[in-house]
Amino acid sequence: QVQLVESGGGLVQAGGSLRLSCAASGGIGSIQAMGWYRRAPGKQRELVVEVGSGGSTNYADSVKGRVTISRDNIKNTVSLQMNSLKPEDTAVYYCNAVIGWHYYWGQGTQVTVSS
């Protein structure tokens, strides 16, 4: 059973920084992609950034230049460094891993940015 365990998140003032981390464990084969999604209150879940096994990245326009994803293929971990945070970044952030035809999700971690 694949599990994704997230850490980080919390409350930060606008302009501040946070780092989220996620570790995958369980019956893991080859992870094609890992990434982060978020769901803001009253909105649908949206992609923040994803990284392929070869290192290619796909950032949402709303976070480009402020967010950096890093992935360790040996440890099966992915981290998200978020800088210059804005109140509109407030959301529950979910770690994601694509293995075969399956999408796996973490439990989510709250990020709140105060103005």
N, C-alpha and C positions, 0 to 999 in steps of 0.2 A: 504494500500500500504506500503510494507516494504521498509524502507530507511536505508541505512548505511552511516553514516557521519564520515569521517576520519579527523584527525588533526595530526599535527606534520610534520615531513619531513623537507627538506631544504638542505642547503649546509654545508658540514663538511669536515675537513681534514682527510686524512687517519690516522687510529688509534683512531679516535674520536668516539663519541657515539651519538645516536639519539633515541628518543622514539616516536613511532606512537600509536595513539589511535583511536578507532572506536566505535561508539555507534549505536545500532540498534533500530529503532522505527517503529511504524505502527502496522499493524495487525499481531502481532507476536504471534505464538503459542509456541511450543516447538522447540528451536533451537538445532538441533542435533550436529552441529559442527560450529565452527568459526575459521577463520584463515586469513593468509596473503599470497598473491601471489605477484609476481613481473614480470615486463616485461622490459627487458633491450633493448636498441636500436638494432634493427635488429634481435632480438631473440623472441622466443615464450614465452608466459606467463608460469611461472613455480611456483610450490609450494615453499613457504618459510617454513611455519609451520602451522599446524592446531591442534586444541584442541577439543576433544569431550566433550559432556555434563558431562561426569564423570571425566574429567580431563586428559584423556589419550592424549598424544601428538605425533606428527609425524613431525620431523624436516628434512629438506633437509640436505644432508651431507655437503654441501658447507657452511652452517651456524652453524652447531653444535658446541657448546662451546662458541659461540659469541652472540647468540640470545636467548632471553627468552620470551615466550609468557605467558600472564596471562589473565584470563577470570573471569568475574563477572556474574554469571548466574542470579542474582537478577536484576542487572542494565542492563543486556544485552550489556555489553561492553567487548571489547578485546583490549589488549595493546601489543605492541611489543617493547621490549628493545633491542637495537642493539649496541653492543660494538665492539671495535677493527675493525672498518669498513675499508673496502678495496675499491679501485677504482672499482673493479668488482662488488661491491654491488650497483653501480649506476643503478637506474631503477625507473620506476613508480611502486609504491606499492599499491596493491588493497586489501581492506578488503573483506572478504567473509563470508557468513552465509548460512548454509544449513537448510532449513525448509521444512519438508515433502520431496517432490520430486523436490523442487525448489532450485536453486542456486541464491543467491542475491549478488550484487557487489556494492562496493562503487565507487566513481567517480575517485579515484586514487590520490595519492600524490607523488610528485617527491622527490626522495632522490639522491643527487649528492655527491660523495666522490671524493675529489681532491687529487692528489698524491703529 
